[in-house]
Amino acid sequence: MELATQQAFASLTPADISRADVMVAQCLADAAQGDIEAYFSLGVAFSTGSHGIDCELIEAHKWFNLAAAGGHEEACQCRSDVASEMTAREVAEAQRRAREWLRADFRKCA
């Protein structure tokens, strides 16, 4: 999920937020803190279309990739499963988004 989407979640009031939104917003907040389980949960949500999220394989791959890079064992297999349903161009885009997420996270720490 891109920075603009993250900021949109942050600006929602409690009356605007459904259970799915709460789950996604919490996972994004945890992911922003480097929580590997949150990365994995976002990958699952995007790969299955659960929690009111549209199934989006590029985003799923991105989150599974981040989780796998952090040492989450199951994420490696999930990333591979998702990649088998994607084109090479889509995988490249997912990898670009993962790098972008890491760069943004690095800039926050600096």
C-alpha positions as CSV (number, residue, x, y, z in Angstrom):
1,M,0.0,0.0,0.0
2,E,1.4,3.3,-1.0
3,L,2.2,6.2,1.4
4,A,-0.9,8.1,0.3
5,T,-3.1,5.2,1.2
6,Q,-1.4,4.8,4.6
7,Q,-2.0,8.5,5.2
8,A,-5.7,8.1,4.2
9,F,-6.1,5.4,6.8
10,A,-4.5,7.6,9.4
11,S,-7.0,10.4,8.8
12,L,-10.1,8.2,9.3
13,T,-12.3,8.8,12.4
14,P,-13.6,5.9,14.4
15,A,-17.1,6.3,12.8
16,D,-15.5,5.8,9.4
17,I,-13.6,2.7,10.2
18,S,-15.0,-0.8,9.6
19,R,-13.5,-3.9,11.2
20,A,-11.6,-4.6,8.0
21,D,-10.2,-1.1,7.9
22,V,-9.1,-1.4,11.6
23,M,-7.3,-4.7,10.8
24,V,-5.5,-3.1,7.8
25,A,-4.7,0.1,9.6
26,Q,-3.3,-1.8,12.6
27,C,-1.2,-4.0,10.3
28,L,0.1,-0.9,8.4
29,A,1.0,0.8,11.7
30,D,2.7,-2.4,12.9
31,A,4.5,-2.8,9.5
32,A,5.7,0.8,9.7
33,Q,7.4,-0.3,13.0
34,G,9.0,-3.3,11.2
35,D,6.7,-6.0,12.5
36,I,7.3,-9.1,10.4
37,E,4.0,-10.7,11.3
38,A,2.2,-7.5,10.1
39,Y,4.0,-7.8,6.8
40,F,2.8,-11.4,6.6
41,S,-0.7,-10.6,7.6
42,L,-0.9,-7.9,4.9
43,G,0.4,-10.4,2.3
44,V,-2.3,-12.9,3.3
45,A,-5.0,-10.2,3.1
46,F,-3.9,-9.0,-0.3
47,S,-3.4,-12.5,-1.7
48,T,-6.8,-13.8,-0.6
49,G,-8.9,-10.7,-0.8
50,S,-9.8,-11.0,2.9
51,H,-10.8,-8.3,5.4
52,G,-12.5,-6.3,2.7
53,I,-9.3,-5.8,0.7
54,D,-9.4,-6.5,-3.1
55,C,-7.1,-9.3,-4.1
56,E,-4.0,-7.6,-5.4
57,L,-1.1,-10.0,-6.2
58,I,1.5,-7.2,-6.6
59,E,0.8,-5.9,-3.1
60,A,0.6,-9.5,-1.7
61,H,4.0,-10.3,-3.2
62,K,5.5,-7.1,-1.8
63,W,4.3,-7.8,1.7
64,F,5.4,-11.5,1.5
65,N,8.8,-10.4,0.2
66,L,9.2,-8.0,3.1
67,A,8.2,-10.7,5.6
68,A,10.5,-13.2,4.0
69,A,13.4,-10.8,4.1
70,G,12.7,-10.4,7.8
71,G,13.0,-14.1,8.4
72,H,9.4,-15.2,8.3
73,E,9.6,-18.8,7.1
74,E,6.1,-19.3,5.7
75,A,6.3,-16.0,3.8
76,C,8.9,-17.5,1.4
77,Q,6.5,-20.2,0.2
78,C,3.5,-17.8,0.0
79,R,5.6,-15.4,-2.0
80,S,6.5,-18.2,-4.4
81,D,2.9,-19.3,-4.7
82,V,1.8,-15.7,-5.5
83,A,4.6,-15.2,-8.0
84,S,3.5,-18.3,-9.9
85,E,0.3,-16.4,-10.7
86,M,2.1,-13.2,-11.8
87,T,3.9,-12.1,-14.9
88,A,7.6,-11.2,-14.7
89,R,6.6,-7.5,-15.0
90,E,4.2,-7.8,-12.0
91,V,6.9,-9.5,-9.9
92,A,9.4,-6.7,-10.8
93,E,6.8,-4.1,-9.8
94,A,6.2,-5.9,-6.5
95,Q,10.0,-5.9,-5.9
96,R,10.2,-2.2,-6.7
97,R,7.4,-1.5,-4.2
98,A,9.2,-3.5,-1.5
99,R,12.4,-1.6,-2.1
100,E,10.5,1.6,-1.9
101,W,8.9,0.6,1.4
102,L,12.3,-0.2,2.8
103,R,13.8,3.1,1.6
104,A,10.9,5.0,3.1
105,D,11.4,3.1,6.4
106,F,15.2,3.8,6.3
107,R,14.6,7.5,5.8
108,K,12.4,7.6,8.9
109,C,15.2,6.1,11.0
110,A,17.8,8.5,9.7
